[in-house]
Amino acid sequence: QVQLVESGGGLVQAGGSLRLSCTASGNIYTINNMGWYRQAPGNQRELVAAVTGGGGTNYADSVKGRFTISRDYAKKTLYLQMNSLKPEDTAVYYCNADIRELTVSITRLYWGQGIQVTVSS
């Protein structure tokens, strides 16, 4: 069974940095697109950043220049380096990935369980 597990969240002061990680495990044949989303209380889940299987990236306007998404293909791990954090970045952060398992011929979208990031002013 495929799982995505996030780590690296926590509490940080405004202007600080955090690095989130998301590691995929299970019977994985290949991973295509991966992304980070976030959801603040009372808000819809929104895209933060995404990276394609070929390495192309895109970012939400609100995080451009502050956040960097990257992936380690060998470790099946997605990262989000977050710098110059602001209180409005406070949210639960989720990773997702398009994964094809070894035993099936279709690609499915998987989500992590989410991790809290809190930025104090």
Disulfide bonds with the S-S distance in Angstrom:
Cys22-Cys95 1.96
